[in-house]
Amino acid sequence: MRRRVVVIAALAVLLGSCAQTKRPVTLHGADAPPQRLSDWGVVFADGESLTLNDGVTPYDLNTPLFTDYALKLRTVWMPPGASASYTTDGALDFPVGTIISKTFHYENTAGGFRRQDRESAPGPGGRVDLDAHTLIETRLLVHYEDGWTALPYVWNEAQTDAYLEIAGDQRDIRLVAADEVLDIAYIVPDMNQCGGCHVTDHTAKRLQPIGPSAWQLNRAYSWWDNDASQLENWSARGLLQGFDGRAPAGVRWSDPGEATLEERARAYLDANCAHCHNPSGAADTSALHLNIDAPLDRLYGICKPPVAVGRGSGDRPFDIYPGRPGESIMVFRMQHTDPAIAMPELGRSAVHAEGVRLVSDWIAALNGEC
């Protein structure tokens, strides 16, 4: 009899767990966000795996923002029957009620986390194996009637839930590569700092998505198990309206076989810098415009002296000095972690060696003289 009771209790626990993971996605009010990430119902974790809820769509970008070599699992959920509207200018136009999530995690390795640049995609059934990975944080962007709200959630040590940290957080982590071990302080931004990237219009001062734009989504993604682009898959499944099959070229910064050196460097600078360095961005006074479609001229930094002198210039004469990456302010700032010098200002504690190499190679190949 005792054994039967134990078995029934165990089944009840299992059934309860399954029911929990299938709770519908819940849109909470902007004035009362839940303390637990699981209460949103977008993703769930039980210490063994991270899974996506029904109706939650993962996606990836051609050229993502660098964040201390973290892997990023991106998802979007839209209310049933709703869809995004296609646009080539900035991010897609998502309906009210949309929840965009980005879960930062690392692949475990002996002595720390593996340092690598690669995409993150859930496996069969929308699952991420937590024996092989460690979750750090999940950031939500939630679209309300009066705009977008950013919410940072930090995962607990047991990897069973993440908790709202309005003031941000810090984690000491070790990144391990074949030839280097790097100890850094991984910074989870506070709610106000989220605006440092997501307020791309300094005058409007409204948060908005920046990653899921047409050129960034114009690529195949393993989740769909076909060769069509994400834009085509979204359109075919009713997640995107107004897409006629034509889209800006998708440029992957890390793949020399798909684009020119200049295209790759400009895609990288757009993803990592243009949220501030655009004509209406927070860094508009710098007169440096790094959006992917900006003309390659003085406003792009070619032979442009710095607007403000000081440590940030490193005594270099121009933002971009053709043929001379070592004398270019842009490379100097990318090579530093000192907050008074480093660019981007937020989102990284490590130097992105591969990004520095790409931009340096492009500047070295530029012709002309200042």
N, C-alpha and C positions, 0 to 999 in steps of 0.2 A: 504493500500500500504506500509506504514511504517513497519507494522508487517511482511509483506512478505519479505521485504528487510532484516530485522533483522534475520528472520529464514534462508534465503539464506546465509547470512554472517556467521551464527552459523554453518550451514552445511559445509561451505567452510573451517572454522577453524578446524572442526572435521576431514574432509577429509584430510586436510593438515597435521594434527597431525598423522593420520594413515599412510599417505604416508611417513612421516619423519621416523617413527619407522621401516618402511620396506626398507629404503635405504640400498643398499648392503654394506657389510663390505668393507672398503677401506684401503688398505695398503699404508701408507704415507712413503715418503723417510726418511731415517735415519737422514739426515741433516736438515729436516724441519718438525719435529713432530708438529701436530696441538695443539693449546692451549686448545681446548675443547675435552673432552673424546668422546662426541657424534659424533665428526667428523670421528672417527674410525668406527662407526656403529656396534660395538660389543654388547654393552648394551645401553639402553635408560632409562631415568627416567623423570617423569612429576610431581613429588611432591606427587603422590598417589601410584605409583608402579614403580618398576624396572623390565624391561622386556629384554629378550634375543632376538637377531636378528635371522632370519632364518639361519640355518647352523651352529649356535654357540652351542657347546655341553658342558653342565655342567658336572663336575666330582667331586669326593671327594676322600680323601686319608684314608687309614687305621689309620695312626698315623701322624697327622699334626703337624707342628711347632707351638708352643705356642706363641701367640701374645696378651698378656693382655686380655685374655678371649674373644677376638673378634671372631665373626662368620665370616667364609670366604666362599664366593661363587666363586668357581673356574670354569673357562671355557676355552675351546680351540676352535680355528677356524683355519682350514687349507684351502688353495685355492681349489676351486672345482676340483675334480678328484684326488687330492693329498691325501696321507695317511702317517701315521707314520710307522716306521719300528720297529719291536719288538726286544728287547734286554733285557737280564737279568742283564746287567752290567750298573748301573746308570739309568738315565732317558731314556725314549724311544727316538728314533732318529726322530725328527720332521723335515718335509721338509721346505725349504726356503719359506718364506711367512707366516709361522705360527704365530698366535697371541694368546698368553696365557694371560688370565686376572685373577686377584684375587681381589674381592671386599670385603673389611673389613666393617663389620656393626655390630650393636648391637640390641638386642631386648629391646624395651622401657619398663620401669616399673616405678612405683611411685618413684620419687626422683632421677632418673638416668637411668642407663642401667643394665639389669639383668646380674649377674655374673654366667656363666655356661659354661660347656664343652659339646658341642654337634655339630653335623654337620649342615651345611646350605644347603638347597635344595630348588630350586624354586618350586612354586606350579603349578597348572594347567596353561598351556599356557606359562610356563617359567616366572612366575610372583613372585616378592617379594613385600609384602604389606608394604608400607612405613608409614601407620598409626601405624603399630606394630613395625617397625624397623627404625633405623637411619643409613644412609650411612656415612662412614668416609672417606675412600679413595679407589681408585682402582689402582692397579699396573699392568702395561703391560710388558710382555716380547715379543719382536718382533724379528723374525728370518730373518736377511738379508743375502745376499751373503757372507759378511765378518764376520758374527757372530751375536750374540744376543745383543739387546739393551734393557735396563730397563728404564721405564718411570713412575714416580709417579704422579697420579692425585688426587686432593683433592676435595671432594664434597662441593657444596655451601650450605648455610643454607636452601634455598628453596627446596633443594633436586631435582633439575631439571637438573643439569649438574655438571661435575667435571672438574677442571682446572689444567693444568700442573704446578707443583711446583718443579722445578729442584733443588732448595735449601732445599726441604723438608718442614715440617710444624710441629706444635705442637698443640694439643687440650687438654684442661683440662676436664677430664670426671670423673664421679662418678659411681663406680661399686657397685651394691646392691645385697647382698645375705641375706639369712634368719637370719644369725647371725653376719653380718659384713657389714659396709659401707666403701668403700675404694676410696679415691680420688687420682688420678694419672695423670701424664702428658703423654698423648699418643703421641708418636713420629712417624711422617711420615718420613722415611729415605730420604736423598737426593740421587741423581743419583749415586754418588760415593759410598755411603754406601751400595747400593744394591749389589755391588761386594763383600761386607763382607760375604755374604752368597752364592751368585751365582757364585763366582770364586772358584770352588772346587779344581782346580789344580793351585797351587801357581806359578808354573813355566810357564805354558801356559798363565795364566792371561786372560782367556776368560770366559765371562759370559755364563751360561747355565742353563736350568731348573734343579731343584733338586727334586721336589715333584713327578711328574708323572712317577714313575718307576714301574717295573713289580710287586714287592711285595706290593707297596702302592696301586696300582690300582686293585689288585686281591681281589675284594670284590663286593658284590651286591650294587646297588645304587638305591634309590627310584625313581629317574627320569625315569628309564627304565621300571618300573612297571612289573618286572619279577625277577626271582631268579638267573639269570645268572650273572656272574661277569662283571665288566666294560670291562675287556679285551675281553671277549666273545662277548659282545654287540658291542664294537668298531670293532672287526674283522668281525662280521656278516654284518655290515653296511658299510664296505669299508673304515673305518677310521684307520685301523691297518692291516699291512701286515706282514707275516712271523710268525704269532702266531699259534702254533700247538695244543693249548689246555693245554699245560703244563706250569706252572708258579710257582715261589717261593711262599711259603705259605704267605698269608697276615696276619699280626699280628696287632691287634687293642689293643693299650696300655690300653684303658679304659675299656676293657671287660674281667673280670677275667674268664669267662666261656669259652673263645675261645682259650686261650693260657696259658702257664705256667707263673709264676711270672718272671722268668729269661727272657723268650721271650718277655714279655711285657716291661720290663725295658730296654732291649737292643734295642727294636724298638723305644722306647721313646728317648734314647740317640742318636740313629742314626738320627732321624728326627730333633732333637734340637741341636746336637753338631757335627755330623760327617761331615757337610759341611766344617768345619775348621779342626776338629780332625780326619784326615785320612792321609795315608802315603804321599800324595802330596798336602795336604791342607795348608791353611794359617798358621795353628798352627802346622806345621810339626816339628818344633824345640822342641815342648813340648814332643815328643815321646809318645803321647797318641793317640791311634787309636780306635775310637768309632763307626766305620761303622758296620752295622748289621752282616756282615759275618766275622768280625775280630776274631782271636783266643782269647779266654778268658784267657789271660796270663798277664805278667808284662806290656806289651805295651798297654793292655787294662786298666791299672791302678791298677791292683791287686798288692798290696804291693809295689807300685812304689813311691819312694820319689819324691817331686816336682823338676822340672828342675830349676825353679827360686824361690828363697825364697822371703818373703815379706808379705804384708798384704793379698795377694791373697791366701796364704796357711792357714791363720788362726791359725798358729802354729800346724796344724795337720801334722802327720808324713808321711801319704801316701794318694795318690789320692783315692784309695779304700782300706779300712781296713776291711777285712772280719769279719763279726759279729759285727762291730762297726761303724754304720753310723754316730754317733756323733763325731767320730774322723777321718772321711774321708773328705778330701779336696773337693771332688766332691759335697757332700751334703752341706758343708759350703758355697760354691760359689753359689749353686742354691738357698740358703735361703736369699741371699743378693740382694739389689737393688743399693748399692754403685757401681758406674761405675768402680772403681778401684778393685772391688772384684767380682762383679756379672758375672755369666756365664749363658747363652750366653751373649756376650758383647753388641749385638744389638738386637732390636726387642721386648724388654719388659721393662716395668717400674714397673710391679707388680711381686710378687713372685707367682709362680704356685704351690699352696699348694698341689694339687692332684699329680702333678708330683714329688714334693719333697717326698711325702709320698710313692709313688711307688718305687722310687729309694732307699729310706731309708729301706723299707721293704725287698727289694731284697738284699741289702748289709747285713742287719741283718741276713738273712737266709744263707749267704755264710759261708761255713766251711773253716777252715784253720787258720793259725797263721803266722804273718809276723816276 
